[in-house]
Amino acid sequence: MDKIRREESRYVDLPKIYAFKSQRDKEIMLNRNFTRINNEIDSMIQMLLVGSGKQQ
């Protein structure tokens, strides 16, 4: 039982599953996520450029 508890403690929660009311709602959510991810990537790139001394 202890071995099972240790294994279960390493489990990762499953991602949230969305149920969209319409295709439009789905597209809106996907677009928001796409925009947010792109902004986060741009921010990380800027942080790396500042850290290396190569600002744009």
N, CA, C and O atoms as a Maestro MAE file, in Angstrom:
{
 s_m_m2io_version
 :::
 2.0.0
}

f_m_ct {
 s_m_title
 :::
 protein
 m_atom[224] {
  # First column is atom index #
  i_m_mmod_type
  r_m_x_coord
  r_m_y_coord
  r_m_z_coord
  i_m_residue_number
  s_m_chain_name
  s_m_pdb_residue_name
  s_m_pdb_atom_name
  i_m_atomic_number
  :::
  1 25 0.815 -1.202 0.000 1 A "MET " " N  " 7
  2 3 0.000 0.000 0.000 1 A "MET " " CA " 6
  3 2 0.859 1.267 0.000 1 A "MET " " C  " 6
  4 15 0.501 2.263 -0.629 1 A "MET " " O  " 8
  5 25 1.966 1.227 0.689 2 A "ASP " " N  " 7
  6 3 2.835 2.401 0.738 2 A "ASP " " CA " 6
  7 2 3.385 2.729 -0.649 2 A "ASP " " C  " 6
  8 15 3.502 3.896 -1.024 2 A "ASP " " O  " 8
  9 25 3.716 1.699 -1.389 3 A "LYS " " N  " 7
  10 3 4.234 1.909 -2.746 3 A "LYS " " CA " 6
  11 2 3.172 2.567 -3.630 3 A "LYS " " C  " 6
  12 15 3.483 3.440 -4.441 3 A "LYS " " O  " 8
  13 25 1.938 2.149 -3.467 4 A "ILE " " N  " 7
  14 3 0.841 2.726 -4.251 4 A "ILE " " CA " 6
  15 2 0.636 4.190 -3.874 4 A "ILE " " C  " 6
  16 15 0.445 5.033 -4.751 4 A "ILE " " O  " 8
  17 25 0.674 4.498 -2.577 5 A "ARG " " N  " 7
  18 3 0.513 5.893 -2.134 5 A "ARG " " CA " 6
  19 2 1.621 6.784 -2.695 5 A "ARG " " C  " 6
  20 15 1.354 7.914 -3.104 5 A "ARG " " O  " 8
  21 25 2.855 6.291 -2.718 6 A "ARG " " N  " 7
  22 3 3.961 7.080 -3.272 6 A "ARG " " CA " 6
  23 2 3.735 7.332 -4.755 6 A "ARG " " C  " 6
  24 15 3.953 8.438 -5.250 6 A "ARG " " O  " 8
  25 25 3.298 6.302 -5.452 7 A "GLU " " N  " 7
  26 3 3.047 6.468 -6.884 7 A "GLU " " CA " 6
  27 2 1.906 7.464 -7.110 7 A "GLU " " C  " 6
  28 15 2.017 8.340 -7.968 7 A "GLU " " O  " 8
  29 25 0.829 7.340 -6.364 8 A "GLU " " N  " 7
  30 3 -0.307 8.243 -6.526 8 A "GLU " " CA " 6
  31 2 0.050 9.680 -6.180 8 A "GLU " " C  " 6
  32 15 -0.531 10.610 -6.740 8 A "GLU " " O  " 8
  33 25 0.990 9.879 -5.270 9 A "SER " " N  " 7
  34 3 1.383 11.240 -4.900 9 A "SER " " CA " 6
  35 2 2.089 11.948 -6.053 9 A "SER " " C  " 6
  36 15 2.182 13.175 -6.059 9 A "SER " " O  " 8
  37 25 2.580 11.198 -7.018 10 A "ARG " " N  " 7
  38 3 3.271 11.803 -8.170 10 A "ARG " " CA " 6
  39 2 2.330 12.061 -9.347 10 A "ARG " " C  " 6
  40 15 2.752 12.586 -10.377 10 A "ARG " " O  " 8
  41 25 1.065 11.694 -9.196 11 A "TYR " " N  " 7
  42 3 0.097 11.923 -10.270 11 A "TYR " " CA " 6
  43 2 -0.075 13.416 -10.518 11 A "TYR " " C  " 6
  44 15 -0.015 14.227 -9.594 11 A "TYR " " O  " 8
  45 25 -0.288 13.759 -11.775 12 A "VAL " " N  " 7
  46 3 -0.537 15.138 -12.183 12 A "VAL " " CA " 6
  47 2 -2.032 15.268 -12.450 12 A "VAL " " C  " 6
  48 15 -2.649 14.377 -13.035 12 A "VAL " " O  " 8
  49 25 -2.613 16.399 -12.011 13 A "ASP " " N  " 7
  50 3 -4.035 16.624 -12.262 13 A "ASP " " CA " 6
  51 2 -4.310 16.676 -13.760 13 A "ASP " " C  " 6
  52 15 -3.500 17.180 -14.538 13 A "ASP " " O  " 8
  53 25 -5.459 16.149 -14.148 14 A "LEU " " N  " 7
  54 3 -5.854 16.181 -15.550 14 A "LEU " " CA " 6
  55 2 -6.242 17.604 -15.943 14 A "LEU " " C  " 6
  56 15 -6.760 18.354 -15.116 14 A "LEU " " O  " 8
  57 25 -5.996 17.980 -17.196 15 A "PRO " " N  " 7
  58 3 -6.390 19.329 -17.631 15 A "PRO " " CA " 6
  59 2 -7.906 19.473 -17.637 15 A "PRO " " C  " 6
  60 15 -8.640 18.495 -17.778 15 A "PRO " " O  " 8
  61 25 -8.355 20.708 -17.482 16 A "LYS " " N  " 7
  62 3 -9.782 20.981 -17.498 16 A "LYS " " CA " 6
  63 2 -10.323 20.732 -18.904 16 A "LYS " " C  " 6
  64 15 -9.716 21.139 -19.895 16 A "LYS " " O  " 8
  65 25 -11.459 20.065 -18.979 17 A "ILE " " N  " 7
  66 3 -12.101 19.804 -20.265 17 A "ILE " " CA " 6
  67 2 -13.227 20.820 -20.439 17 A "ILE " " C  " 6
  68 15 -14.108 20.947 -19.589 17 A "ILE " " O  " 8
  69 25 -13.180 21.522 -21.535 18 A "TYR " " N  " 7
  70 3 -14.164 22.563 -21.795 18 A "TYR " " CA " 6
  71 2 -15.306 22.014 -22.645 18 A "TYR " " C  " 6
  72 15 -15.093 21.212 -23.554 18 A "TYR " " O  " 8
  73 25 -16.513 22.457 -22.334 19 A "ALA " " N  " 7
  74 3 -17.687 22.160 -23.150 19 A "ALA " " CA " 6
  75 2 -18.204 23.503 -23.659 19 A "ALA " " C  " 6
  76 15 -18.755 24.290 -22.889 19 A "ALA " " O  " 8
  77 25 -18.031 23.760 -24.927 20 A "PHE " " N  " 7
  78 3 -18.402 25.048 -25.498 20 A "PHE " " CA " 6
  79 2 -19.847 25.021 -25.973 20 A "PHE " " C  " 6
  80 15 -20.335 24.009 -26.477 20 A "PHE " " O  " 8
  81 25 -20.518 26.154 -25.804 21 A "LYS " " N  " 7
  82 3 -21.913 26.254 -26.234 21 A "LYS " " CA " 6
  83 2 -22.029 26.329 -27.747 21 A "LYS " " C  " 6
  84 15 -23.010 25.878 -28.339 21 A "LYS " " O  " 8
  85 25 -20.994 26.916 -28.365 22 A "SER " " N  " 7
  86 3 -21.035 27.058 -29.819 22 A "SER " " CA " 6
  87 2 -19.616 27.056 -30.370 22 A "SER " " C  " 6
  88 15 -18.644 27.176 -29.624 22 A "SER " " O  " 8
  89 25 -19.516 26.921 -31.663 23 A "GLN " " N  " 7
  90 3 -18.217 26.968 -32.329 23 A "GLN " " CA " 6
  91 2 -17.577 28.349 -32.146 23 A "GLN " " C  " 6
  92 15 -16.357 28.462 -32.024 23 A "GLN " " O  " 8
  93 25 -18.393 29.375 -32.127 24 A "ARG " " N  " 7
  94 3 -17.883 30.740 -31.934 24 A "ARG " " CA " 6
  95 2 -17.232 30.884 -30.561 24 A "ARG " " C  " 6
  96 15 -16.158 31.476 -30.449 24 A "ARG " " O  " 8
  97 25 -17.865 30.353 -29.515 25 A "ASP " " N  " 7
  98 3 -17.286 30.401 -28.167 25 A "ASP " " CA " 6
  99 2 -15.945 29.679 -28.128 25 A "ASP " " C  " 6
  100 15 -15.002 30.123 -27.474 25 A "ASP " " O  " 8
  101 25 -15.879 28.566 -28.834 26 A "LYS " " N  " 7
  102 3 -14.628 27.808 -28.895 26 A "LYS " " CA " 6
  103 2 -13.535 28.624 -29.581 26 A "LYS " " C  " 6
  104 15 -12.401 28.671 -29.105 26 A "LYS " " O  " 8
  105 25 -13.872 29.261 -30.689 27 A "GLU " " N  " 7
  106 3 -12.901 30.079 -31.415 27 A "GLU " " CA " 6
  107 2 -12.427 31.263 -30.579 27 A "GLU " " C  " 6
  108 15 -11.253 31.630 -30.630 27 A "GLU " " O  " 8
  109 25 -13.333 31.859 -29.811 28 A "ILE " " N  " 7
  110 3 -12.957 32.979 -28.950 28 A "ILE " " CA " 6
  111 2 -11.950 32.513 -27.904 28 A "ILE " " C  " 6
  112 15 -10.938 33.178 -27.682 28 A "ILE " " O  " 8
  113 25 -12.214 31.379 -27.262 29 A "MET " " N  " 7
  114 3 -11.307 30.853 -26.238 29 A "MET " " CA " 6
  115 2 -9.951 30.498 -26.849 29 A "MET " " C  " 6
  116 15 -8.911 30.807 -26.267 29 A "MET " " O  " 8
  117 25 -9.954 29.860 -28.004 30 A "LEU " " N  " 7
  118 3 -8.700 29.505 -28.664 30 A "LEU " " CA " 6
  119 2 -7.903 30.751 -29.036 30 A "LEU " " C  " 6
  120 15 -6.682 30.782 -28.879 30 A "LEU " " O  " 8
  121 25 -8.587 31.770 -29.523 31 A "ASN " " N  " 7
  122 3 -7.909 33.007 -29.896 31 A "ASN " " CA " 6
  123 2 -7.308 33.692 -28.672 31 A "ASN " " C  " 6
  124 15 -6.187 34.195 -28.735 31 A "ASN " " O  " 8
  125 25 -8.039 33.716 -27.561 32 A "ARG " " N  " 7
  126 3 -7.506 34.308 -26.321 32 A "ARG " " CA " 6
  127 2 -6.260 33.569 -25.869 32 A "ARG " " C  " 6
  128 15 -5.260 34.186 -25.501 32 A "ARG " " O  " 8
  129 25 -6.322 32.234 -25.900 33 A "ASN " " N  " 7
  130 3 -5.164 31.437 -25.494 33 A "ASN " " CA " 6
  131 2 -3.977 31.679 -26.422 33 A "ASN " " C  " 6
  132 15 -2.842 31.814 -25.965 33 A "ASN " " O  " 8
  133 25 -4.239 31.732 -27.714 34 A "PHE " " N  " 7
  134 3 -3.188 31.965 -28.700 34 A "PHE " " CA " 6
  135 2 -2.515 33.308 -28.447 34 A "PHE " " C  " 6
  136 15 -1.288 33.407 -28.451 34 A "PHE " " O  " 8
  137 25 -3.324 34.339 -28.227 35 A "THR " " N  " 7
  138 3 -2.796 35.679 -27.970 35 A "THR " " CA " 6
  139 2 -1.992 35.707 -26.673 35 A "THR " " C  " 6
  140 15 -0.905 36.284 -26.630 35 A "THR " " O  " 8
  141 25 -2.517 35.088 -25.615 36 A "ARG " " N  " 7
  142 3 -1.822 35.067 -24.328 36 A "ARG " " CA " 6
  143 2 -0.485 34.354 -24.433 36 A "ARG " " C  " 6
  144 15 0.521 34.828 -23.905 36 A "ARG " " O  " 8
  145 25 -0.473 33.223 -25.111 37 A "ILE " " N  " 7
  146 3 0.771 32.460 -25.268 37 A "ILE " " CA " 6
  147 2 1.790 33.255 -26.073 37 A "ILE " " C  " 6
  148 15 2.967 33.293 -25.712 37 A "ILE " " O  " 8
  149 25 1.359 33.886 -27.151 38 A "ASN " " N  " 7
  150 3 2.278 34.704 -27.954 38 A "ASN " " CA " 6
  151 2 2.846 35.855 -27.135 38 A "ASN " " C  " 6
  152 15 4.033 36.161 -27.244 38 A "ASN " " O  " 8
  153 25 2.016 36.496 -26.317 39 A "ASN " " N  " 7
  154 3 2.501 37.581 -25.464 39 A "ASN " " CA " 6
  155 2 3.517 37.069 -24.446 39 A "ASN " " C  " 6
  156 15 4.522 37.730 -24.187 39 A "ASN " " O  " 8
  157 25 3.260 35.896 -23.869 40 A "GLU " " N  " 7
  158 3 4.204 35.318 -22.909 40 A "GLU " " CA " 6
  159 2 5.537 34.997 -23.579 40 A "GLU " " C  " 6
  160 15 6.596 35.218 -22.991 40 A "GLU " " O  " 8
  161 25 5.491 34.481 -24.796 41 A "ILE " " N  " 7
  162 3 6.714 34.164 -25.530 41 A "ILE " " CA " 6
  163 2 7.486 35.437 -25.849 41 A "ILE " " C  " 6
  164 15 8.704 35.487 -25.681 41 A "ILE " " O  " 8
  165 25 6.772 36.475 -26.315 42 A "ASP " " N  " 7
  166 3 7.431 37.755 -26.583 42 A "ASP " " CA " 6
  167 2 8.107 38.299 -25.332 42 A "ASP " " C  " 6
  168 15 9.225 38.809 -25.391 42 A "ASP " " O  " 8
  169 25 7.417 38.184 -24.199 43 A "SER " " N  " 7
  170 3 7.972 38.664 -22.933 43 A "SER " " CA " 6
  171 2 9.233 37.882 -22.552 43 A "SER " " C  " 6
  172 15 10.222 38.471 -22.116 43 A "SER " " O  " 8
  173 25 9.195 36.561 -22.717 44 A "MET " " N  " 7
  174 3 10.365 35.743 -22.396 44 A "MET " " CA " 6
  175 2 11.545 36.086 -23.305 44 A "MET " " C  " 6
  176 15 12.688 36.146 -22.853 44 A "MET " " O  " 8
  177 25 11.259 36.309 -24.579 45 A "ILE " " N  " 7
  178 3 12.328 36.669 -25.526 45 A "ILE " " CA " 6
  179 2 12.945 37.995 -25.116 45 A "ILE " " C  " 6
  180 15 14.168 38.140 -25.130 45 A "ILE " " O  " 8
  181 25 12.111 38.968 -24.750 46 A "GLN " " N  " 7
  182 3 12.627 40.273 -24.323 46 A "GLN " " CA " 6
  183 2 13.482 40.141 -23.066 46 A "GLN " " C  " 6
  184 15 14.523 40.788 -22.951 46 A "GLN " " O  " 8
  185 25 13.046 39.306 -22.124 47 A "MET " " N  " 7
  186 3 13.835 39.091 -20.903 47 A "MET " " CA " 6
  187 2 15.188 38.472 -21.242 47 A "MET " " C  " 6
  188 15 16.205 38.843 -20.656 47 A "MET " " O  " 8
  189 25 15.206 37.535 -22.179 48 A "LEU " " N  " 7
  190 3 16.464 36.908 -22.578 48 A "LEU " " CA " 6
  191 2 17.377 37.905 -23.290 48 A "LEU " " C  " 6
  192 15 18.591 37.907 -23.082 48 A "LEU " " O  " 8
  193 25 16.781 38.752 -24.134 49 A "LEU " " N  " 7
  194 3 17.574 39.747 -24.846 49 A "LEU " " CA " 6
  195 2 18.150 40.776 -23.890 49 A "LEU " " C  " 6
  196 15 19.300 41.186 -24.050 49 A "LEU " " O  " 8
  197 25 17.381 41.199 -22.906 50 A "VAL " " N  " 7
  198 3 17.870 42.164 -21.912 50 A "VAL " " CA " 6
  199 2 18.992 41.520 -21.101 50 A "VAL " " C  " 6
  200 15 19.997 42.168 -20.809 50 A "VAL " " O  " 8
  201 25 18.828 40.268 -20.742 51 A "GLY " " N  " 7
  202 3 19.852 39.558 -19.975 51 A "GLY " " CA " 6
  203 2 21.136 39.371 -20.740 51 A "GLY " " C  " 6
  204 15 22.209 39.314 -20.141 51 A "GLY " " O  " 8
  205 25 21.049 39.273 -22.066 52 A "SER " " N  " 7
  206 3 22.250 39.088 -22.868 52 A "SER " " CA " 6
  207 2 22.812 40.413 -23.362 52 A "SER " " C  " 6
  208 15 23.878 40.448 -23.978 52 A "SER " " O  " 8
  209 25 22.088 41.517 -23.088 53 A "GLY " " N  " 7
  210 3 22.560 42.829 -23.496 53 A "GLY " " CA " 6
  211 2 22.199 43.196 -24.921 53 A "GLY " " C  " 6
  212 15 22.728 44.171 -25.455 53 A "GLY " " O  " 8
  213 25 21.305 42.434 -25.554 54 A "LYS " " N  " 7
  214 3 20.906 42.686 -26.945 54 A "LYS " " CA " 6
  215 2 19.444 43.107 -26.997 54 A "LYS " " C  " 6
  216 15 18.580 42.294 -27.327 54 A "LYS " " O  " 8
  217 25 19.161 44.337 -26.683 55 A "GLN " " N  " 7
  218 3 17.790 44.817 -26.732 55 A "GLN " " CA " 6
  219 2 17.416 45.199 -28.159 55 A "GLN " " C  " 6
  220 15 18.260 45.634 -28.943 55 A "GLN " " O  " 8
  221 25 16.139 45.029 -28.478 56 A "GLN " " N  " 7
  222 3 15.619 45.460 -29.783 56 A "GLN " " CA " 6
  223 2 14.699 46.620 -29.599 56 A "GLN " " C  " 6
  224 15 14.153 47.136 -30.575 56 A "GLN " " O  " 8
  :::
 }
 m_bond[223] {
  # First column is bond index #
  i_m_from
  i_m_to
  i_m_order
  :::
  1 1 2 1
  2 2 3 1
  3 3 4 2
  4 3 5 1
  5 5 6 1
  6 6 7 1
  7 7 8 2
  8 7 9 1
  9 9 10 1
  10 10 11 1
  11 11 12 2
  12 11 13 1
  13 13 14 1
  14 14 15 1
  15 15 16 2
  16 15 17 1
  17 17 18 1
  18 18 19 1
  19 19 20 2
  20 19 21 1
  21 21 22 1
  22 22 23 1
  23 23 24 2
  24 23 25 1
  25 25 26 1
  26 26 27 1
  27 27 28 2
  28 27 29 1
  29 29 30 1
  30 30 31 1
  31 31 32 2
  32 31 33 1
  33 33 34 1
  34 34 35 1
  35 35 36 2
  36 35 37 1
  37 37 38 1
  38 38 39 1
  39 39 40 2
  40 39 41 1
  41 41 42 1
  42 42 43 1
  43 43 44 2
  44 43 45 1
  45 45 46 1
  46 46 47 1
  47 47 48 2
  48 47 49 1
  49 49 50 1
  50 50 51 1
  51 51 52 2
  52 51 53 1
  53 53 54 1
  54 54 55 1
  55 55 56 2
  56 55 57 1
  57 57 58 1
  58 58 59 1
  59 59 60 2
  60 59 61 1
  61 61 62 1
  62 62 63 1
  63 63 64 2
  64 63 65 1
  65 65 66 1
  66 66 67 1
  67 67 68 2
  68 67 69 1
  69 69 70 1
  70 70 71 1
  71 71 72 2
  72 71 73 1
  73 73 74 1
  74 74 75 1
  75 75 76 2
  76 75 77 1
  77 77 78 1
  78 78 79 1
  79 79 80 2
  80 79 81 1
  81 81 82 1
  82 82 83 1
  83 83 84 2
  84 83 85 1
  85 85 86 1
  86 86 87 1
  87 87 88 2
  88 87 89 1
  89 89 90 1
  90 90 91 1
  91 91 92 2
  92 91 93 1
  93 93 94 1
  94 94 95 1
  95 95 96 2
  96 95 97 1
  97 97 98 1
  98 98 99 1
  99 99 100 2
  100 99 101 1
  101 101 102 1
  102 102 103 1
  103 103 104 2
  104 103 105 1
  105 105 106 1
  106 106 107 1
  107 107 108 2
  108 107 109 1
  109 109 110 1
  110 110 111 1
  111 111 112 2
  112 111 113 1
  113 113 114 1
  114 114 115 1
  115 115 116 2
  116 115 117 1
  117 117 118 1
  118 118 119 1
  119 119 120 2
  120 119 121 1
  121 121 122 1
  122 122 123 1
  123 123 124 2
  124 123 125 1
  125 125 126 1
  126 126 127 1
  127 127 128 2
  128 127 129 1
  129 129 130 1
  130 130 131 1
  131 131 132 2
  132 131 133 1
  133 133 134 1
  134 134 135 1
  135 135 136 2
  136 135 137 1
  137 137 138 1
  138 138 139 1
  139 139 140 2
  140 139 141 1
  141 141 142 1
  142 142 143 1
  143 143 144 2
  144 143 145 1
  145 145 146 1
  146 146 147 1
  147 147 148 2
  148 147 149 1
  149 149 150 1
  150 150 151 1
  151 151 152 2
  152 151 153 1
  153 153 154 1
  154 154 155 1
  155 155 156 2
  156 155 157 1
  157 157 158 1
  158 158 159 1
  159 159 160 2
  160 159 161 1
  161 161 162 1
  162 162 163 1
  163 163 164 2
  164 163 165 1
  165 165 166 1
  166 166 167 1
  167 167 168 2
  168 167 169 1
  169 169 170 1
  170 170 171 1
  171 171 172 2
  172 171 173 1
  173 173 174 1
  174 174 175 1
  175 175 176 2
  176 175 177 1
  177 177 178 1
  178 178 179 1
  179 179 180 2
  180 179 181 1
  181 181 182 1
  182 182 183 1
  183 183 184 2
  184 183 185 1
  185 185 186 1
  186 186 187 1
  187 187 188 2
  188 187 189 1
  189 189 190 1
  190 190 191 1
  191 191 192 2
  192 191 193 1
  193 193 194 1
  194 194 195 1
  195 195 196 2
  196 195 197 1
  197 197 198 1
  198 198 199 1
  199 199 200 2
  200 199 201 1
  201 201 202 1
  202 202 203 1
  203 203 204 2
  204 203 205 1
  205 205 206 1
  206 206 207 1
  207 207 208 2
  208 207 209 1
  209 209 210 1
  210 210 211 1
  211 211 212 2
  212 211 213 1
  213 213 214 1
  214 214 215 1
  215 215 216 2
  216 215 217 1
  217 217 218 1
  218 218 219 1
  219 219 220 2
  220 219 221 1
  221 221 222 1
  222 222 223 1
  223 223 224 2
  :::
 }
}
